[in-house]
Amino acid sequence: MNFFTRFFPKKQEQPGQDEIYQFVILKFNYGFKSLDKINELKSRLEAVLKDQNLGDYDEHELLHDNSEGYIYLVGPDARKLFHGIEHELKATPFLEGGGASLIVGQIKSRKDRIEIEL
């Protein structure tokens, strides 16, 4: 299941009360030709998410020229997820000046969005 099917599930795939997904979306300027730095960050974030049982690294995407990118993370509590990875984000120079969007709340009322500057 990818980010979009979790975020916009089909009606019969609606999660139950115990399966609420919340999201952290990171937006950043990248600018490197190589994908090494983003893949290193992915590995570090996946390790933290697994160790602390906070959620999953869903995917990342970069513009065709690698100038800008997004990372999509999903878990049961977006606030806890963000706070659990915050030290890794601060230790990553290309994320400086970017932002994080925390999408919280029930799946039918995705009006709760928290914006954080990195």
N, CA, C and O of each residue as an XYZ file, in Angstrom:
472
protein
N       0.861     -1.169      0.000
C       0.000      0.000      0.000
C       0.909      1.234      0.000
O       1.785      1.359      0.856
N       0.703      2.133     -0.949
C       1.542      3.319     -0.995
C       0.849      4.500     -0.322
O      -0.277      4.386      0.163
N       1.541      5.627     -0.305
C       1.065      6.826      0.380
C      -0.347      7.209     -0.042
O      -1.192      7.485      0.810
N      -0.613      7.229     -1.340
C      -1.896      7.721     -1.813
C      -3.043      6.774     -1.470
O      -4.150      7.234     -1.191
N      -2.806      5.479     -1.484
C      -3.893      4.570     -1.113
C      -4.140      4.590      0.388
O      -5.248      4.292      0.834
N      -3.113      4.942      1.181
C      -3.335      5.103      2.627
C      -4.070      6.403      2.906
O      -4.951      6.462      3.764
N      -3.699      7.442      2.173
C      -4.270      8.768      2.406
C      -5.681      8.871      1.839
O      -6.543      9.532      2.417
N      -5.909      8.216      0.713
C      -7.211      8.231      0.051
C      -7.685      6.799     -0.189
O      -7.810      6.372     -1.337
N      -7.949      6.056      0.886
C      -8.346      4.656      0.698
C      -9.711      4.545      0.041
O     -10.557      5.428      0.179
N      -9.913      3.438     -0.680
C     -11.229      3.152     -1.234
C     -12.172      2.901     -0.071
O     -11.739      2.532      1.020
N     -13.427      3.097     -0.301
C     -14.409      2.999      0.779
C     -14.311      1.674      1.538
O     -14.357      1.673      2.768
N     -14.178      0.556      0.840
C     -14.106     -0.726      1.525
C     -12.777     -0.921      2.249
O     -12.651     -1.843      3.055
N     -11.774     -0.066      1.979
C     -10.482     -0.183      2.637
C     -10.327      0.797      3.800
O      -9.226      0.959      4.324
N     -11.407      1.448      4.206
C     -11.329      2.398      5.312
C     -10.790      1.684      6.543
O     -11.278      0.611      6.900
N      -9.785      2.268      7.198
C      -9.253      1.605      8.389
C     -10.249      1.627      9.530
O     -11.100      2.513      9.619
N     -10.128      0.630     10.406
C     -10.965      0.586     11.597
C     -10.466      1.590     12.620
O      -9.480      2.288     12.381
N     -11.133      1.666     13.748
C     -10.768      2.613     14.803
C      -9.316      2.447     15.243
O      -8.653      3.430     15.575
N      -8.819      1.215     15.247
C      -7.466      0.974     15.716
C      -6.420      1.116     14.614
O      -5.236      0.889     14.863
N      -6.830      1.486     13.404
C      -5.905      1.613     12.283
C      -5.951      3.014     11.673
O      -6.112      3.147     10.460
N      -5.817      4.036     12.474
C      -5.831      5.403     11.966
C      -4.422      5.769     11.523
O      -3.468      5.630     12.288
N      -4.294      6.233     10.294
C      -3.006      6.646      9.765
C      -2.892      8.158      9.794
O      -3.818      8.867      9.401
N      -1.761      8.644     10.257
C      -1.451     10.059     10.208
C      -0.145     10.194      9.446
O       0.585      9.217      9.277
N       0.151     11.406      8.986
C       1.259     11.576      8.057
C       2.177     12.717      8.454
O       1.757     13.706      9.055
N       3.446     12.550      8.098
C       4.418     13.631      8.149
C       4.968     13.740      6.733
O       5.474     12.767      6.175
N       4.862     14.930      6.164
C       5.382     15.191      4.825
C       6.485     16.227      4.959
O       6.257     17.335      5.445
N       7.675     15.859      4.525
C       8.822     16.764      4.577
C       9.041     17.352      3.189
O       9.047     16.622      2.198
N       9.219     18.663      3.114
C       9.521     19.347      1.852
C      10.886     19.993      2.016
O      11.168     20.601      3.048
N      11.734     19.865      1.001
C      13.101     20.366      1.129
C      13.697     20.687     -0.234
O      13.212     20.226     -1.268
N      14.754     21.482     -0.214
C      15.560     21.743     -1.397
C      16.696     20.736     -1.379
O      17.374     20.579     -0.363
N      16.907     20.060     -2.486
C      17.924     19.010     -2.536
C      19.142     19.477     -3.321
O      20.167     19.802     -2.722
N      19.055     19.519     -4.635
C      20.102     20.106     -5.447
C      21.326     19.250     -5.727
O      22.261     19.736     -6.362
N      21.365     18.000     -5.285
C      22.503     17.130     -5.561
C      22.177     16.242     -6.765
O      21.035     15.813     -6.930
N      23.162     15.973     -7.591
C      22.931     15.072     -8.733
C      22.795     13.632     -8.271
O      21.996     12.871     -8.816
N      23.569     13.261     -7.271
C      23.550     11.902     -6.740
C      22.397     11.743     -5.740
O      22.004     12.699     -5.072
N      21.877     10.549     -5.652
C      20.821     10.251     -4.678
C      21.383      9.719     -3.366
O      20.625      9.324     -2.480
N      22.705      9.706     -3.237
C      23.341      9.144     -2.045
C      22.842      9.779     -0.750
O      22.543      9.064      0.206
N      22.749     11.096     -0.703
C      22.368     11.781      0.541
C      20.924     11.468      0.939
O      20.640     11.270      2.121
N      20.032     11.422     -0.012
C      18.641     11.106      0.339
C      18.507      9.638      0.724
O      17.709      9.302      1.599
N      19.269      8.769      0.092
C      19.220      7.350      0.456
C      19.826      7.104      1.835
O      19.364      6.230      2.568
N      20.860      7.871      2.195
C      21.423      7.776      3.547
C      20.400      8.217      4.586
O      20.229      7.568      5.617
N      19.715      9.338      4.300
C      18.683      9.817      5.218
C      17.565      8.785      5.335
O      17.074      8.521      6.433
N      17.166      8.209      4.222
C      16.114      7.188      4.243
C      16.498      6.047      5.180
O      15.681      5.607      5.989
N      17.721      5.572      5.076
C      18.184      4.473      5.935
C      18.150      4.855      7.407
O      17.732      4.059      8.248
N      18.590      6.079      7.724
C      18.587      6.530      9.117
C      17.160      6.657      9.645
O      16.868      6.233     10.763
N      16.272      7.243      8.838
C      14.884      7.413      9.276
C      14.196      6.065      9.446
O      13.469      5.863     10.418
N      14.412      5.148      8.522
C      13.797      3.818      8.647
C      14.254      3.123      9.925
O      13.461      2.454     10.587
N      15.520      3.278     10.272
C      16.029      2.650     11.499
C      15.367      3.238     12.735
O      14.972      2.496     13.634
N      15.241      4.558     12.796
C      14.600      5.209     13.949
C      13.126      4.812     14.031
O      12.629      4.477     15.106
N      12.439      4.848     12.904
C      11.017      4.501     12.890
C      10.800      3.069     13.365
O       9.865      2.793     14.117
N      11.658      2.170     12.929
C      11.535      0.764     13.329
C      11.881      0.585     14.803
O      11.147     -0.071     15.542
N      13.015      1.177     15.235
C      13.455      1.028     16.627
C      12.436      1.564     17.620
O      12.230      0.981     18.684
N      11.799      2.675     17.268
C      10.845      3.307     18.181
C       9.392      2.943     17.862
O       8.470      3.427     18.520
N       9.192      2.094     16.856
C       7.857      1.667     16.454
C       6.926      2.860     16.208
O       5.808      2.906     16.721
N       7.408      3.823     15.414
C       6.671      5.056     15.172
C       5.868      5.058     13.885
O       4.927      5.839     13.743
N       6.225      4.197     12.949
C       5.547      4.200     11.662
C       6.474      3.737     10.569
O       7.417      2.985     10.814
N       6.198      4.198      9.338
C       6.937      3.747      8.166
C       7.379      4.914      7.295
O       6.716      5.949      7.218
N       8.507      4.718      6.647
C       8.978      5.605      5.583
C       8.254      5.123      4.341
O       8.547      4.039      3.837
N       7.320      5.904      3.843
C       6.518      5.437      2.723
C       7.273      5.594      1.406
O       7.464      4.621      0.677
N       7.699      6.813      1.103
C       8.427      7.050     -0.134
C       8.998      8.460     -0.136
O       8.684      9.282      0.724
N       9.847      8.718     -1.128
C      10.301     10.076     -1.374
C      10.205     10.331     -2.866
O      10.207      9.405     -3.677
N      10.120     11.596     -3.204
C      10.113     11.967     -4.615
C      10.885     13.256     -4.788
O      10.881     14.133     -3.923
N      11.545     13.348     -5.927
C      12.338     14.527     -6.267
C      11.868     15.057     -7.616
O      11.433     14.293     -8.478
N      11.961     16.375     -7.790
C      11.691     16.927     -9.112
C      12.700     16.364    -10.092
O      13.751     15.869     -9.686
N      12.395     16.432    -11.370
C      13.262     15.831    -12.390
C      14.694     16.356    -12.356
O      15.613     15.647    -12.767
N      14.903     17.579    -11.875
C      16.260     18.140    -11.787
C      16.857     18.008    -10.382
O      17.917     18.572    -10.107
N      16.197     17.281     -9.509
C      16.626     17.053     -8.121
C      16.703     18.329     -7.280
O      17.355     18.333     -6.236
N      16.064     19.392     -7.706
C      16.159     20.651     -6.964
C      15.297     20.662     -5.710
O      15.651     21.309     -4.725
N      14.201     19.975     -5.733
C      13.253     19.986     -4.621
C      12.727     18.582     -4.415
O      12.602     17.803     -5.361
N      12.414     18.263     -3.146
C      11.915     16.927     -2.882
C      10.936     16.867     -1.732
O      10.732     17.831     -0.994
N      10.340     15.695     -1.610
C       9.371     15.409     -0.563
C       9.646     14.019     -0.002
O      10.041     13.108     -0.730
N       9.433     13.872      1.294
C       9.507     12.575      1.946
C       8.166     12.359      2.643
O       7.664     13.252      3.325
N       7.590     11.173      2.470
C       6.292     10.844      3.043
C       6.479      9.764      4.099
O       7.007      8.688      3.820
N       6.040     10.069      5.310
C       6.115      9.145      6.432
C       4.702      8.930      6.962
O       3.884      9.850      6.944
N       4.417      7.733      7.427
C       3.076      7.415      7.909
C       3.175      6.647      9.216
O       4.074      5.828      9.404
N       2.237      6.924     10.119
C       2.201      6.226     11.393
C       0.926      6.529     12.142
O       0.110      7.322     11.673
N       0.736      5.922     13.286
C      -0.492      6.131     14.048
C      -0.569      7.498     14.728
O      -1.664      7.945     15.069
N       0.568      8.175     14.933
C       0.575      9.473     15.611
C       1.647     10.357     14.969
O       2.838     10.172     15.218
N       1.223     11.311     14.150
C       2.155     12.168     13.410
C       3.042     12.994     14.337
O       4.214     13.219     14.035
N       2.497     13.443     15.452
C       3.298     14.257     16.381
C       4.443     13.432     16.978
O       5.589     13.883     17.005
N       4.131     12.227     17.455
C       5.163     11.354     18.017
C       6.185     10.961     16.951
O       7.386     10.907     17.217
N       5.698     10.692     15.752
C       6.591     10.329     14.658
C       7.585     11.464     14.402
O       8.790     11.231     14.314
N       7.076     12.687     14.285
C       7.955     13.826     14.015
C       8.966     14.021     15.144
O      10.157     14.197     14.890
N       8.501     13.990     16.367
C       9.416     14.199     17.492
C      10.452     13.073     17.584
O      11.580     13.304     18.022
N      10.079     11.871     17.179
C      11.015     10.755     17.191
C      12.130     10.879     16.163
O      13.233     10.379     16.380
N      11.849     11.546     15.043
C      12.862     11.689     13.981
C      13.501     13.071     13.946
O      14.400     13.318     13.143
N      13.048     13.964     14.803
C      13.493     15.354     14.741
C      15.015     15.501     14.815
O      15.588     16.338     14.117
N      15.674     14.697     15.651
C      17.136     14.794     15.760
C      17.820     14.416     14.446
O      18.850     14.997     14.104
N      17.268     13.458     13.709
C      17.834     13.092     12.400
C      17.611     14.206     11.385
O      18.468     14.462     10.539
N      16.470     14.862     11.469
C      16.182     15.957     10.545
C      17.139     17.124     10.772
O      17.664     17.703      9.820
N      17.358     17.462     12.037
C      18.266     18.567     12.363
C      19.707     18.260     11.992
O      20.498     19.179     11.778
N      20.062     16.981     11.913
C      21.424     16.575     11.569
C      21.626     16.440     10.057
O      22.676     15.976      9.611
N      20.626     16.842      9.269
C      20.686     16.694      7.814
C      20.701     18.073      7.167
O      19.662     18.728      7.091
N      21.872     18.527      6.697
C      21.998     19.896      6.174
C      21.035     20.243      5.037
O      20.547     21.372      4.990
N      20.745     19.324      4.129
C      19.881     19.709      3.005
C      18.424     19.922      3.416
O      17.637     20.446      2.627
N      18.049     19.527      4.635
C      16.687     19.784      5.112
C      16.529     21.178      5.712
O      15.409     21.657      5.891
N      17.648     21.828      6.023
C      17.591     23.158      6.627
C      16.860     24.122      5.698
O      17.165     24.210      4.508
N      15.898     24.839      6.255
C      15.095     25.770      5.470
C      13.872     25.126      4.849
O      13.052     25.808      4.235
N      13.744     23.817      5.004
C      12.572     23.119      4.482
C      11.429     23.183      5.472
O      11.423     24.016      6.378
N      10.475     22.310      5.296
C       9.329     22.316      6.187
C       8.747     20.934      6.366
O       9.012     20.017      5.589
N       7.950     20.807      7.402
C       7.245     19.556      7.682
C       5.767     19.868      7.863
O       5.400     20.839      8.525
N       4.934     19.040      7.274
C       3.490     19.121      7.467
C       3.062     17.864      8.204
O       3.306     16.748      7.745
N       2.427     18.052      9.342
C       1.888     16.940     10.109
C       0.396     16.903      9.850
O      -0.313     17.865     10.145
N      -0.078     15.810      9.305
C      -1.502     15.661      9.014
C      -2.052     14.712     10.061
O      -1.718     13.527     10.092
N      -2.905     15.258     10.920
C      -3.399     14.521     12.077
C      -4.916     14.451     12.050
O      -5.563     15.134     11.256
N      -5.473     13.635     12.908
C      -6.922     13.557     13.039
C      -7.497     12.344     12.342
O      -6.780     11.552     11.730
N      -8.803     12.218     12.449
C      -9.520     11.103     11.841
C      -9.450     11.205     10.321
O      -9.299     12.296      9.770
N      -9.559     10.079      9.661
C      -9.394     10.024      8.210
C     -10.447     10.842      7.469
O     -10.174     11.349      6.381
N     -11.648     10.980      8.038
C     -12.702     11.737      7.371
C     -12.563     13.249      7.563
O     -13.175     14.021      6.826
N     -11.767     13.676      8.541
C     -11.636     15.108      8.806
C     -10.163     15.505      8.800
O      -9.612     15.847      9.846
N      -9.539     15.467      7.669
C      -8.114     15.779      7.546
C      -7.878     17.286      7.554
O      -7.010     17.778      6.833
N      -8.629     18.015      8.350
C      -8.486     19.461      8.429
C      -7.359     19.861      9.380
O      -6.872     20.990      9.325
N      -6.945     18.947     10.247
C      -5.898     19.254     11.204
C      -4.538     19.069     10.554
O      -4.097     17.945     10.312
N      -3.884     20.180     10.277
C      -2.578     20.156      9.623
C      -1.678     21.105     10.389
O      -2.029     22.263     10.617
N      -0.521     20.610     10.782
C       0.426     21.408     11.551
C       1.647     21.627     10.672
O       2.237     20.673     10.165
N       2.021     22.891     10.494
C       3.187     23.236      9.662
C       4.354     23.583     10.587
O       4.203     24.361     11.528
N       5.523     22.994     10.306
C       6.728     23.216     11.108
C       7.882     23.565     10.180
O       8.103     22.876      9.184
N       8.610     24.609     10.489
C       9.781     24.984      9.704
C      10.980     24.189     10.207
O      11.177     24.047     11.414
N      11.774     23.675      9.283
C      12.954     22.893      9.662
C      14.191     23.784      9.695
O      15.286     23.309      9.993
